[in-house]
Amino acid sequence: MGSIEEVRQLITEWKEMNHSYMKEIKWLASEAKKNVDLRVISYFTYSLNVQHEMGFDNFALGSYHIQNVGEKPLTNLYICLKVSPNNVFDFSGKYVYKDSKQKMKLANAWKRINDPTDKQEFWLKPIQSQALNPTETLSFANFQVKWNPQSSYTGSMMGFTYGDEIEGGMEALNHINISGKVEGDDESE
């Protein structure tokens, strides 16, 4: 009778498969534990000065904050601030270009690491900080978004945080969304 040998063979195969699954589960659990220790949040704070009239400058003053609330550092941190593509907004901030030969370095300075002609995406990296340790907060502070509306407008800014531990990036908790109707705008008629 071959049935006892077939059962033994099935049991052996089952044991090997079970061992393989347990090995994979242990690996996944260890990887999940590593990621649980990393908890980073990012968010915008900002204030607005809005006129809603043609010929008047409007602006938002803001900061982008990255806070490590976990137990593991975030290394080689960089951010992307993305302005909506309709070119309503003019973005400016305190950063230097990656090839800058500026001798004086500002405290908490950032460098722009993408093409300076790109007016929609601003990829920035802190100059002095290589890691965001637990309980620390790092900010790209006091940037300005300016616009001079000629008609009704709408625009937004999104933020993303990256690092060695979050290569795919992490979106900010909030966005800056601005829209308005200019007095005397006959677009709606």
Secondary structure, DSSP 8 states (H G I E B T S, - for coil): --HHHHHHHHHHHHHHHHHHHHHHHHHHHHHHHHHHT--EEEEEEEEEE---STT--EEEEEEEEEEE-SSS-EES-EEEEEE-TT---EEE-SEEETT---SS--TT-EEE-S-TT-SSEEEEEESS-SEE-TT-EEEEEEEEEEE--SS-EEEEEEEEEEETTEEEEEE-S--EEEEE--TT-GGG-
